[in-house]
Amino acid sequence: MNINIEEIQEHLEEFCLTAEDTILSKMKELCFVYHCSAEDIVDQWIAFCSSKKKNCQPPTLPLLHQMEKEELMKAKNSKQRKSTSSVSTPVYNSSTIDLICNNHFETADKGNKNYIPALNQSPVFSPKSLTPTCFTPSKKYATRNGVGDAVCSFGEVQNVEWKHSNEFSCSVTAYNEKTVIRESYPYMCEKLRDRASILNDMIQEASNDFAKEYGVEDWGHIHLPSVETVPVIGRICSDNNGRLNPTSLLLEGSQEISSGQTIPLDVSNLEKFSFFPGQIIAGTGINSLGKKLIMKSLYESTFPEIHPKAPDLANCLDSLGIVIAAGPFATADTLSYEPLWDLMKYVKTYMPHVVILIGPLVDMKNDLVENGDLNESYNGIFQRLVLEILKHIEDLSTKVILVPSIRDAHHDFIYPTPPYSVDHSTKRLYLASDPCILNIEGVLFAITSTDILFHLGKEEISFPQQPDRLGRLCRHILAQKNFYPLYPPNEEVNIDFLHFEHHAALPVMPHVLVVPSDFRYFIKNVNGCCCINPQRLTMHSTGGTFIRLKINQTVTNKYEGSIIDHIQAQVLKI
């Protein structure tokens, strides 16, 4: 059935009606989906107007949708029920669409070049012909053990009251409004010289920090021969494509200090070291022949400046309650989101002041998303989730913070990641970027959804074998003063360095650093910063973990930049 919009317009003109091309295209689509002619769809429209006691008026998109729902779909379902033959409704997904298309051409008359397959030879592929996906609850998740058990604790938690008052609505602001990403930005327009300049500036900034800390007046050129030990600084690189090892180490200097040159690095004289590609290090070394730099010592890392003002929690009755969970929020075999709704039930019971939900919310690694077995857009799923989350807290004073992820199927696949875009904004919902530094009643939270711990762990080398590997990886993030110090980055991460320079830096020592990872959950004290890995709310097809914190009022005259002694925290099974 070959229908064009001009034919539909002619039948409309018989009733003294006209319509725009978009309206005519929609009516043409309805003809294909419900197997009717141009005359039939116009007659259906006139009958619909009469049934609604409306004058004979030109069609509009909202009314066409209403007509489809109330008339066309009902008529189609009625015909299917009356049919005596068994009709098998195919499910269209990524594995069957190509097969259907191939069948069209296989049955074509190869001798006729103008042959067009008839629409009734096989079902038409369109959004309306999709079989609705039924999100069956995960059986494995339903049989999980240890629901609500505390598997890790930090601080004195024996007599802590985790339930909070519902009378207070806390304030959530960005640490520095000037560095906040507010909306999506254009990417894939980065020049190599711009990236090189930004990477060079990072070495220069680090050289200023080390010079100030250790009193270095003049840095040595790493490639110039010298018979004396000189202070040097540069970025760790590798001379091959494999994993970093002690024999493949290179040191890259900055343009201003070392003309941007690289030189092999000998670390055999160091008692201990921990290196990864992209790490900026400083120390003393000697380069007697100009061919190899022999490191004699390493300078201890410098950390970001501490926040001078102590948190004032008087407004929230001297204690702040936080719940933190990281996605995915649905098990891998379904999108029914039972773990998320179980978490929101916990929120409704214990009424924390803030809930931090770290993406992905629509995980691109979910089985249904990967296979395309959905009858709803990714953004449609996300918007529905946000509405459900807001419904769960509508009677509470709790605020929800949403942090995006590069694994979100509906969102920008770029780092730094702009905040989510929601259809129903409210003061109860704070949309953050990834990464971000948030000020929650004076407590600084540094948050990223990227699994930087796992990426660092795959590339780091350490000598000798040192304990507390996860704490050491957190220390690298703080010492390098940015959320993603690994370079080159992991293949899963697409970094836009033009924005990375301004939005991924860590200019201040946070009170709490949140770094979700596939590594085992932990809560650690790293140089006075409370470093947290809530792991994942779901672990493939079963439940995972989340974290609850209680932060108590700090004595102002005893504050020295850390509130680690005033934090109680637990990791709970969902």
C-alpha positions as CSV (number, residue, x, y, z in Angstrom):
1,M,0.0,0.0,0.0
2,N,1.9,3.0,-1.3
3,I,0.5,6.2,0.3
4,N,1.9,9.7,0.1
5,I,1.0,12.8,2.0
6,E,-0.5,14.6,-1.0
7,E,-3.2,11.9,-1.2
8,I,-4.1,12.4,2.4
9,Q,-4.2,16.2,1.9
10,E,-6.6,15.7,-1.1
11,H,-9.1,13.7,1.1
12,L,-8.8,16.3,3.9
13,E,-9.6,19.1,1.4
14,E,-12.9,17.3,0.6
15,F,-13.9,18.3,4.1
16,C,-12.4,21.8,3.7
17,L,-9.4,20.9,6.0
18,T,-5.7,21.5,5.6
19,A,-2.7,20.3,7.7
20,E,1.0,20.9,8.0
21,D,3.5,18.3,6.6
22,T,4.4,17.0,10.1
23,I,0.7,16.3,10.7
24,L,0.4,14.6,7.3
25,S,3.5,12.5,8.0
26,K,2.0,11.3,11.3
27,M,-1.2,10.3,9.5
28,K,0.8,8.5,6.9
29,E,2.6,6.6,9.7
30,L,-0.8,5.6,11.1
31,C,-1.8,4.3,7.7
32,F,1.3,2.0,7.6
33,V,0.9,0.8,11.2
34,Y,-2.8,0.0,11.0
35,H,-3.0,-1.0,7.4
36,C,-5.5,1.5,6.2
37,S,-5.8,3.8,3.1
38,A,-5.5,7.6,3.0
39,E,-9.3,7.8,2.6
40,D,-9.8,5.5,5.6
41,I,-7.5,7.5,8.0
42,V,-9.3,10.8,7.0
43,D,-12.7,9.1,7.5
44,Q,-11.5,7.8,10.9
45,W,-10.5,11.4,11.8
46,I,-13.9,12.8,10.9
47,A,-15.6,10.1,12.9
48,F,-13.4,10.7,15.9
49,C,-14.2,14.5,15.8
50,S,-17.9,13.6,15.7
51,S,-17.7,11.2,18.6
52,K,-16.0,13.9,20.7
53,K,-18.7,16.4,19.8
54,K,-16.1,18.6,18.2
55,N,-16.5,20.6,15.0
56,C,-14.8,19.2,11.9
57,Q,-11.4,20.7,12.7
58,P,-7.9,20.2,11.2
59,P,-5.9,17.3,12.9
60,T,-3.3,18.0,15.5
61,L,-0.6,15.8,16.9
62,P,-2.1,15.5,20.5
63,L,-5.5,14.6,19.1
64,L,-4.0,12.1,16.6
65,H,-2.3,10.4,19.5
66,Q,-5.6,10.3,21.4
67,M,-7.4,8.9,18.3
68,E,-4.8,6.2,17.9
69,K,-5.1,5.2,21.6
70,E,-8.8,5.2,21.8
71,E,-9.9,4.1,18.3
72,L,-7.2,2.5,16.2
73,M,-5.4,0.4,18.8
74,K,-8.7,-0.9,20.2
75,A,-10.0,-1.8,16.7
76,K,-6.7,-3.6,16.0
77,N,-6.9,-5.6,19.2
78,S,-10.5,-6.5,18.6
79,K,-9.7,-7.9,15.2
80,Q,-6.8,-10.0,16.7
81,R,-9.2,-11.5,19.4
82,K,-11.8,-12.4,16.8
83,S,-9.3,-14.2,14.6
84,T,-9.6,-18.0,14.8
85,S,-6.1,-18.7,13.6
86,S,-3.1,-18.5,15.9
87,V,-1.1,-15.4,15.3
88,S,2.5,-15.3,16.4
89,T,3.6,-11.8,17.2
90,P,7.4,-11.4,16.6
91,V,9.6,-9.6,19.0
92,Y,11.8,-7.1,17.2
93,N,15.3,-6.7,18.7
94,S,18.8,-6.4,17.5
95,S,19.0,-10.1,16.6
96,T,15.8,-10.3,14.5
97,I,15.6,-7.0,12.6
98,D,18.3,-7.9,10.1
99,L,16.7,-11.3,9.6
100,I,13.3,-9.8,8.8
101,C,14.9,-7.3,6.4
102,N,16.8,-10.1,4.6
103,N,13.6,-12.1,4.2
104,H,12.0,-9.1,2.4
105,F,14.7,-9.1,-0.2
106,E,15.0,-12.9,-0.5
107,T,11.3,-13.1,-1.5
108,A,11.7,-10.3,-4.0
109,D,11.3,-10.9,-7.7
110,K,15.0,-10.5,-8.7
111,G,14.0,-10.1,-12.4
112,N,12.0,-7.0,-11.6
113,K,14.2,-4.0,-10.7
114,N,11.2,-2.0,-9.6
115,Y,9.9,-4.6,-7.2
116,I,8.9,-3.2,-3.8
117,P,8.0,-5.8,-1.1
118,A,4.4,-5.6,-0.1
119,L,3.8,-4.4,3.4
120,N,1.6,-7.3,4.2
121,Q,4.3,-9.9,3.5
122,S,5.6,-9.5,7.0
123,P,4.9,-7.2,10.0
124,V,6.0,-3.6,9.6
125,F,8.8,-2.5,11.9
126,S,7.8,0.6,13.8
127,P,7.8,1.8,17.4
128,K,4.1,0.9,17.7
129,S,4.7,-2.7,16.5
130,L,7.1,-3.5,19.3
131,T,6.0,-6.2,21.7
132,P,6.0,-4.5,25.2
133,T,9.0,-5.7,27.2
134,C,8.0,-7.3,30.5
135,F,10.6,-6.5,33.2
136,T,10.4,-9.7,35.2
137,P,11.9,-9.4,38.7
138,S,15.3,-11.0,39.1
139,K,15.0,-14.4,40.9
140,K,18.6,-14.3,42.0
141,Y,18.1,-10.9,43.6
142,A,15.0,-12.1,45.4
143,T,16.9,-15.0,47.0
144,R,19.9,-12.9,48.2
145,N,21.2,-13.3,51.8
146,G,22.1,-10.9,54.6
147,V,19.6,-8.1,53.7
148,G,20.5,-5.0,55.7
149,D,23.6,-6.5,57.3
150,A,26.5,-4.1,58.1
151,V,29.6,-5.6,56.4
152,C,32.0,-2.7,57.2
153,S,32.0,0.0,59.8
154,F,34.1,3.1,60.5
155,G,34.2,5.0,63.8
156,E,32.2,4.3,66.9
157,V,28.9,3.0,65.6
158,Q,27.6,0.9,68.4
159,N,25.1,3.3,69.8
160,V,24.6,5.5,66.8
161,E,21.0,6.5,66.0
162,W,20.7,6.4,62.2
163,K,17.2,7.7,62.0
164,H,17.1,11.4,61.5
165,S,14.5,14.2,62.0
166,N,12.3,15.1,59.1
167,E,12.1,18.8,60.0
168,F,15.3,20.0,58.4
169,S,16.2,20.6,54.7
170,C,19.9,21.0,54.3
171,S,21.7,23.2,51.8
172,V,23.6,21.7,48.8
173,T,25.8,24.0,46.8
174,A,28.9,23.7,44.6
175,Y,32.2,24.3,46.2
176,N,33.1,26.7,43.4
177,E,30.3,28.0,41.2
178,K,32.7,29.2,38.5
179,T,34.0,25.7,37.7
180,V,30.6,24.0,37.6
181,I,29.3,22.4,34.3
182,R,25.7,23.5,33.9
183,E,24.8,21.9,30.6
184,S,26.0,19.8,27.7
185,Y,29.0,21.1,25.7
186,P,30.4,20.4,22.3
187,Y,33.2,17.8,22.3
188,M,35.3,15.9,19.7
189,C,36.8,19.3,18.6
190,E,40.0,19.1,20.6
191,K,43.4,19.9,19.0
192,L,46.5,17.9,19.9
193,R,48.5,21.1,20.5
194,D,45.8,22.2,23.0
195,R,45.9,18.8,24.8
196,A,49.7,19.0,24.9
197,S,49.6,22.5,26.4
198,I,47.2,21.4,29.1
199,L,49.3,18.4,30.1
200,N,52.4,20.7,30.1
201,D,50.6,23.2,32.4
202,M,49.8,20.4,34.9
203,I,53.6,19.7,35.2
204,Q,54.3,23.4,35.7
205,E,51.6,23.8,38.4
206,A,53.0,20.7,40.2
207,S,56.6,22.2,40.0
208,N,55.4,25.4,41.7
209,D,53.8,23.3,44.5
210,F,56.9,21.2,45.1
211,A,59.2,24.2,44.9
212,K,57.2,25.9,47.5
213,E,57.1,22.9,49.8
214,Y,60.8,21.9,49.5
215,G,62.4,25.2,48.8
216,V,63.6,24.3,45.2
217,E,65.0,27.4,43.5
218,D,65.9,25.9,40.2
219,W,64.8,22.7,38.6
220,G,67.3,20.7,36.6
221,H,66.9,19.9,32.9
222,I,66.3,16.1,32.8
223,H,68.2,15.6,29.5
224,L,71.3,17.7,30.2
225,P,74.4,15.8,31.5
226,S,75.3,16.7,35.0
227,V,77.9,15.2,37.5
228,E,75.9,16.6,40.4
229,T,72.5,15.5,41.9
230,V,69.8,18.0,40.8
231,P,66.1,18.4,41.6
232,V,64.0,17.1,38.7
233,I,60.3,16.9,38.0
234,G,58.2,15.3,35.2
235,R,55.5,12.9,34.2
236,I,55.8,9.1,34.3
237,C,55.5,7.5,30.9
238,S,56.2,4.1,29.4
239,D,58.5,3.2,26.5
240,N,56.2,0.4,25.2
241,N,52.5,-0.4,24.8
242,G,52.3,-3.0,27.5
243,R,51.9,-2.6,31.2
244,L,54.3,-0.3,33.0
245,N,57.3,-2.0,34.6
246,P,60.5,-0.7,36.2
247,T,62.6,-1.2,33.0
248,S,60.1,0.7,30.8
249,L,59.9,3.9,32.8
250,L,60.4,7.2,31.1
251,L,60.2,10.7,32.6
252,E,58.7,13.5,30.5
253,G,59.7,17.1,31.4
254,S,57.8,20.3,30.8
255,Q,58.5,22.7,27.9
256,E,59.7,25.4,30.2
257,I,62.1,23.3,32.3
258,S,63.2,20.4,30.1
259,S,62.1,21.4,26.6
260,G,59.4,18.7,26.7
261,Q,61.9,15.9,26.3
262,T,61.8,12.4,27.8
263,I,64.5,10.3,29.2
264,P,64.8,6.7,30.5
265,L,64.4,6.5,34.3
266,D,66.5,4.3,36.6
267,V,64.8,3.7,39.9
268,S,67.0,0.9,41.2
269,N,68.4,3.2,44.0
270,L,65.0,4.0,45.5
271,E,64.0,2.1,48.6
272,K,60.3,2.2,47.6
273,F,58.1,3.7,44.9
274,S,54.6,3.5,43.5
275,F,54.2,4.7,39.9
276,F,51.5,4.8,37.2
277,P,51.4,6.4,33.7
278,G,50.5,10.1,34.0
279,Q,51.8,10.5,37.5
280,I,53.8,13.7,38.1
281,I,56.7,13.0,40.4
282,A,59.6,15.1,41.8
283,G,62.9,14.3,43.5
284,T,66.6,14.4,43.1
285,G,68.6,12.6,40.4
286,I,71.8,12.5,38.4
287,N,72.3,12.2,34.6
288,S,76.0,11.8,34.1
289,L,76.0,10.8,30.4
290,G,72.8,12.5,29.3
291,K,71.3,9.1,28.4
292,K,69.6,8.0,31.6
293,L,68.3,9.7,34.7
294,I,69.2,7.9,37.9
295,M,66.7,8.8,40.7
296,K,68.3,9.2,44.1
297,S,65.3,10.2,46.1
298,L,61.6,11.1,45.7
299,Y,59.9,14.1,47.3
300,E,56.8,13.2,49.4
301,S,53.6,14.1,47.6
302,T,51.9,17.5,48.3
303,F,48.2,17.5,49.0
304,P,45.6,20.1,48.2
305,E,45.1,23.0,50.5
306,I,42.7,22.3,53.4
307,H,39.4,24.1,53.7
308,P,39.9,26.8,56.4
309,K,36.3,26.8,57.7
310,A,34.9,24.1,60.0
311,P,31.4,22.7,59.0
312,D,28.6,24.2,61.0
313,L,25.9,21.6,61.5
314,A,23.8,23.5,64.1
315,N,21.0,23.9,61.6
316,C,20.6,20.1,61.3
317,L,20.7,19.5,65.1
318,D,24.5,18.9,65.2
319,S,24.5,15.8,62.9
320,L,24.2,15.3,59.2
321,G,22.9,12.0,57.7
322,I,24.0,10.9,54.3
323,V,23.2,7.9,52.2
324,I,25.4,7.1,49.2
325,A,24.8,4.5,46.5
326,A,26.4,3.9,43.1
327,G,24.8,2.3,40.1
328,P,23.9,0.2,38.3
329,F,20.6,0.3,40.2
330,A,19.0,-2.6,38.3
331,T,20.2,-6.2,38.0
332,A,21.9,-7.1,34.7
333,D,19.0,-9.4,33.6
334,T,16.1,-6.9,34.0
335,L,15.2,-3.3,34.3
336,S,12.6,-3.6,37.1
337,Y,15.0,-1.6,39.5
338,E,14.1,-3.5,42.7
339,P,17.4,-2.6,44.3
340,L,16.7,1.1,43.8
341,W,13.2,0.8,45.2
342,D,14.5,-1.1,48.2
343,L,17.1,1.7,48.8
344,M,14.3,4.3,48.6
345,K,12.3,2.2,51.2
346,Y,15.3,2.5,53.5
347,V,15.4,6.3,52.8
348,K,11.8,6.6,53.7
349,T,12.3,4.7,57.0
350,Y,15.5,6.4,58.2
351,M,15.0,9.9,56.6
352,P,18.6,10.9,55.9
353,H,19.2,14.6,55.0
354,V,20.8,13.8,51.7
355,V,20.8,10.8,49.3
356,I,23.6,10.7,46.7
357,L,22.8,8.5,43.7
358,I,25.8,8.0,41.5
359,G,25.2,6.7,37.9
360,P,24.7,4.9,35.8
361,L,20.9,5.0,36.1
362,V,20.3,3.5,32.6
363,D,23.4,1.2,32.4
364,M,24.6,0.6,28.9
365,K,26.1,-2.8,30.1
366,N,22.6,-4.1,31.1
367,D,21.6,-7.1,29.1
368,L,18.4,-5.6,27.8
369,V,20.1,-2.4,26.8
370,E,22.9,-4.2,25.0
371,N,20.5,-6.4,23.1
372,G,18.0,-3.7,22.3
373,D,15.1,-5.5,23.8
374,L,13.3,-2.4,24.8
375,N,10.1,-0.6,23.7
376,E,11.0,2.6,25.4
377,S,13.7,5.2,24.8
378,Y,16.7,5.4,27.1
379,N,15.7,8.9,28.1
380,G,12.1,7.8,28.7
381,I,13.3,5.2,31.2
382,F,15.5,7.8,32.9
383,Q,12.7,10.4,33.2
384,R,10.4,7.8,34.6
385,L,13.0,6.8,37.2
386,V,13.4,10.4,38.4
387,L,9.7,10.8,38.8
388,E,9.5,7.6,40.9
389,I,12.4,8.7,43.1
390,L,10.7,12.0,43.7
391,K,7.5,10.2,44.7
392,H,9.4,8.2,47.3
393,I,10.6,11.4,49.0
394,E,7.6,13.6,48.5
395,D,6.7,13.4,52.2
396,L,10.3,13.9,53.4
397,S,12.7,16.8,53.7
398,T,15.4,14.6,52.1
399,K,17.3,16.0,49.1
400,V,18.5,13.8,46.3
401,I,21.8,14.4,44.4
402,L,22.2,12.8,41.0
403,V,25.7,12.3,39.6
404,P,25.9,11.1,36.0
405,S,28.2,8.4,34.5
406,I,29.8,7.8,31.2
407,R,28.0,4.4,31.3
408,D,24.6,6.1,31.1
409,A,23.0,5.0,27.8
410,H,20.9,8.1,27.6
411,H,23.6,10.7,28.4
412,D,26.8,12.2,27.0
413,F,29.6,9.8,26.7
414,I,32.3,12.3,27.7
415,Y,34.4,13.1,30.7
416,P,34.0,15.5,32.5
417,T,30.3,14.6,32.2
418,P,27.6,17.4,32.2
419,P,24.7,17.0,34.6
420,Y,21.6,15.1,33.8
421,S,18.7,16.9,32.1
422,V,15.3,16.2,33.7
423,D,11.8,17.2,32.6
424,H,10.5,17.9,36.2
425,S,13.0,20.0,38.1
426,T,12.5,20.7,41.8
427,K,14.5,22.1,44.7
428,R,14.5,18.7,46.2
429,L,16.7,17.4,43.3
430,Y,20.3,18.6,42.8
431,L,21.9,17.7,39.4
432,A,25.6,17.5,39.7
433,S,28.3,16.9,37.1
434,D,30.9,14.2,37.1
435,P,33.3,14.9,38.8
436,C,32.0,17.5,41.3
437,I,32.9,19.0,44.7
438,L,29.8,19.7,46.7
439,N,29.3,21.8,49.9
440,I,26.7,20.1,52.1
441,E,26.2,22.2,55.2
442,G,29.9,23.0,55.2
443,V,31.1,19.4,54.6
444,L,33.0,19.1,51.3
445,F,32.2,16.0,49.3
446,A,34.4,15.2,46.2
447,I,32.5,12.7,44.0
448,T,33.3,10.9,40.8
449,S,31.4,8.1,39.1
450,T,34.4,7.0,37.0
451,D,36.1,3.8,38.3
452,I,39.5,5.5,38.6
453,L,40.6,3.1,41.4
454,F,40.1,0.1,39.1
455,H,41.8,1.9,36.2
456,L,44.8,2.9,38.3
457,G,45.0,-0.5,39.9
458,K,45.5,-2.1,36.5
459,E,48.4,0.2,35.6
460,E,50.2,0.9,38.9
461,I,53.5,-0.7,39.8
462,S,54.8,-0.7,43.4
463,F,58.0,-1.8,45.1
464,P,58.3,-3.4,47.5
465,Q,54.8,-5.1,47.9
466,Q,53.1,-2.6,50.2
467,P,49.9,-3.2,52.2
468,D,46.7,-1.2,51.9
469,R,46.7,-1.0,48.1
470,L,43.2,0.7,47.9
471,G,44.3,3.4,50.4
472,R,47.4,4.0,48.3
473,L,45.3,4.4,45.1
474,C,43.1,7.0,46.9
475,R,46.3,8.8,48.1
476,H,47.4,9.0,44.4
477,I,44.1,10.9,43.5
478,L,44.5,13.4,46.3
479,A,48.3,13.9,45.7
480,Q,47.9,14.4,42.0
481,K,45.1,17.0,42.7
482,N,42.7,15.8,40.0
483,F,40.0,13.2,39.8
484,Y,41.5,11.3,36.9
485,P,45.4,11.4,37.0
486,L,45.9,8.4,34.7
487,Y,47.3,9.2,31.3
488,P,46.8,7.9,28.8
489,P,43.3,7.2,30.1
490,N,41.5,3.8,30.1
491,E,39.9,3.0,26.8
492,E,36.4,3.3,28.5
493,V,37.0,7.0,29.3
494,N,36.8,9.7,26.7
495,I,38.4,12.8,28.2
496,D,37.8,16.3,26.8
497,F,41.0,18.0,28.1
498,L,39.7,21.5,27.2
499,H,37.1,21.0,30.0
500,F,39.2,18.6,32.1
501,E,41.6,21.4,33.0
502,H,38.8,23.5,34.6
503,H,36.3,20.9,35.9
504,A,38.3,17.8,37.0
505,A,40.8,19.5,39.2
506,L,40.9,18.9,43.0
507,P,41.9,22.4,44.3
508,V,40.9,21.7,47.9
509,M,41.3,18.8,50.3
510,P,37.7,17.3,50.6
511,H,36.3,16.1,53.9
512,V,34.9,13.1,52.1
513,L,36.1,11.5,48.8
514,V,33.6,9.2,47.1
515,V,35.1,6.9,44.5
516,P,32.7,4.1,43.5
517,S,34.6,1.1,42.1
518,D,34.3,-2.6,41.2
519,F,36.9,-3.1,43.9
520,R,35.7,-4.3,47.3
521,Y,33.9,-1.7,49.4
522,F,35.9,0.3,52.0
523,I,35.9,3.4,54.3
524,K,39.4,4.7,54.9
525,N,41.3,7.5,56.5
526,V,43.8,8.9,54.0
527,N,45.7,11.9,55.2
528,G,42.6,13.1,57.2
529,C,40.2,12.6,54.3
530,C,37.4,10.0,54.6
531,C,37.7,8.0,51.4
532,I,34.7,5.9,50.5
533,N,33.9,3.2,48.0
534,P,30.3,2.1,48.3
535,Q,30.9,-0.5,45.6
536,R,27.7,-1.1,43.5
537,L,24.1,-1.3,44.5
538,T,23.8,-4.4,42.3
539,M,26.5,-6.9,41.4
540,H,25.4,-8.3,38.1
541,S,22.2,-10.3,39.0
542,T,22.2,-10.0,42.8
543,G,22.3,-7.3,45.4
544,G,25.3,-5.1,46.3
545,T,26.0,-2.5,49.0
546,F,25.5,1.1,49.9
547,I,26.9,3.4,52.6
548,R,25.3,5.5,55.3
549,L,27.2,8.2,57.1
550,K,26.6,10.3,60.2
551,I,28.7,13.4,60.5
552,N,28.7,15.1,63.9
553,Q,29.4,18.7,64.8
554,T,33.0,19.7,64.9
555,V,34.5,21.9,67.7
556,T,35.5,25.0,65.8
557,N,38.6,25.9,67.7
558,K,40.0,22.4,67.3
559,Y,39.4,22.1,63.6
560,E,42.6,21.6,61.5
561,G,41.1,20.8,58.1
562,S,39.8,17.3,58.9
563,I,36.6,16.0,60.4
564,I,37.6,12.3,60.3
565,D,37.1,11.9,64.0
566,H,33.5,13.1,63.8
567,I,32.4,10.6,61.1
568,Q,30.6,7.3,61.7
569,A,29.8,5.2,58.7
570,Q,28.7,1.7,57.7
571,V,28.5,-0.3,54.5
572,L,25.1,-2.1,54.3
573,K,23.9,-4.9,52.0
574,I,20.8,-3.9,50.1
